[in-house]
Amino acid sequence: MKKLIVRSVGIVALLSYIVGCNAPYQLQTAEAKAAPTHTPTPEAKANNINALIPAGWHMLEPSLGEKAIAKGDLNKDGIPDLAMVIEKNALKDEASPRSLLIAFGSKNNSYTLSIIADNVILKADEGGIWGDPFDSLTINRGSVLVSDYGGSNWRWYNKYRFRYQDKDWFLIGATSGSYFTGAATMDQADEDDINFLTGQFIERRTDEQGNTTTKKGTRRKKPLIRLTEFNPENVQ
């Protein structure tokens, strides 16, 4: 949260600022007008998880009867947690923004909201000719894995892995690739895979003759990117 430096600040504004910085959950957004409005109490019973979703939003359904939700242990307490993709209710002339919502499970059969992140899930019109680019949301190896896919004759895809550690959410891995459907398959895509925890990477390239080469190595580790600061354009 960027601090606003103002010469004259009233007591009410100052108190509001302090309360906001000590909220029990995090909300980051590129545009405040697109940000979800949280429910007053960010906790819900397991049989009513929709209570976690902000007013004016709904859980994404990529296909009829299928919801974008995944469950698994994310904070290593042995209790299943959940991640879901939420979408703002239909807008008139543009695709609705989407967000990633993560909540922790508890022993009393309820969930507590951990984070709503805005810059992870692409909108329905950002997949090119392919259409809606949302591919999947899973919980795998104790982390949240988000995948997207799109393009036309040239296809592209991305996979982002987020993990909860040190009381915060971080990007710990990313895979991105592209290929021309007239000459290659996804297995022959030009692909870059990086483990941000170790610095290890795998680079795959396919030439015009269809020959594929793979390069492995380790690069200098950098500070992990927080989920609240995640931007797909600045991942690599």
Secondary structure as GFF3:
##gff-version 3
##sequence-region A 1 236
A	DSSP	alpha_helix	11	21	.	.	.	ID=ss1
A	DSSP	beta_strand	26	28	.	.	.	ID=ss2
A	DSSP	three_ten_helix	32	34	.	.	.	ID=ss3
A	DSSP	beta_strand	43	45	.	.	.	ID=ss4
A	DSSP	three_ten_helix	46	52	.	.	.	ID=ss5
A	DSSP	beta_strand	57	59	.	.	.	ID=ss6
A	DSSP	beta_strand	69	72	.	.	.	ID=ss7
A	DSSP	beta_strand	81	88	.	.	.	ID=ss8
A	DSSP	beta_strand	98	105	.	.	.	ID=ss9
A	DSSP	beta_strand	110	117	.	.	.	ID=ss10
A	DSSP	three_ten_helix	128	130	.	.	.	ID=ss11
A	DSSP	beta_strand	134	140	.	.	.	ID=ss12
A	DSSP	beta_strand	143	151	.	.	.	ID=ss13
A	DSSP	beta_strand	154	165	.	.	.	ID=ss14
A	DSSP	beta_strand	168	180	.	.	.	ID=ss15
A	DSSP	three_ten_helix	186	188	.	.	.	ID=ss16
A	DSSP	beta_strand	190	195	.	.	.	ID=ss17
A	DSSP	beta_strand	200	206	.	.	.	ID=ss18
A	DSSP	beta_strand	212	218	.	.	.	ID=ss19
A	DSSP	beta_strand	225	226	.	.	.	ID=ss20
A	DSSP	three_ten_helix	227	229	.	.	.	ID=ss21
A	DSSP	three_ten_helix	232	234	.	.	.	ID=ss22
###
